[in-house]
Amino acid sequence: MKILSAFAGTVLLLSGCGRKVETHPFAQPGLSVAQVQVRAAESTPQTSTEEVVGTVRAKQHATLEAKLSGRIDKMPILLGQPVKAGQLVAHLDAAEIKARLDQAQAGLQQAERDWKRTSGLFAQQAATRSDYDAAESRYQVAKAALAEAQAMMGYVEILAPFDGVVTKKWADAGDLAAPGKPLIDIENPALLQLEADVPEASLRAFNETPGWASALIP
């Protein structure tokens, strides 16, 4: 009986080995076969955004100051007031400068009379070349002094350089103005720009210098 059982088991094993099962080379038990499509790889541009914190400022900004020292006798503008280019925003007391201008004009008149008289004498050979040169030199110096005094009179009035709004007043009528001392700030609200710190990676995309920088976006 044992011999017959062993023989029967051998026959069953051999018959089982003779059966051929067809399977997919990559198939795994319990998994279904999926249909796939093959496409060629291609490069497409993608939009990259970067959020940064910035400050909106006026592109045109000016801090006005006097070119000479003097007492402010007029400042006919208010904080927040719109101003036009060339409009008077401050006026300095010009008493001392006016005196210098009058003195320069008188000096020029005297130097001109001396030069004309010496020129006539020199033409008649009644004056030396040295006298003529000295008179001409005094005349030229007097003209330069008058031009300087006239320029200083022009600095008495401080005018707005462009259309804008008064955003800050550093002084008022009665205060002393001096070079380097601010009087008012003017900004043009029609021209604004955004100032923000942009990361290095974003700057490289725009061919900027590596590192953090201030981006100006009109």
Secondary structure, 3 states (H helix, E strand, C coil): CHHHHHHHHHHHHHHHHCCCCCCCCCCCCCCCCCCCCCCCCCCCCCCCCCCCCEEEEECCEEEEECCCCEEEEECCCCCCCEECCCCEEEEECCHHHHHHHHHHHHHHHHHHHHHHHHHHHHHCCCCCHHHHHHHHHHHHHHHHHHHHHHHHHHCCEEECCCCEEEEEECCCCCCEECCCCEEEEEECCCCEEEEEEECHHHHHHCCCCCCCEEEEEC
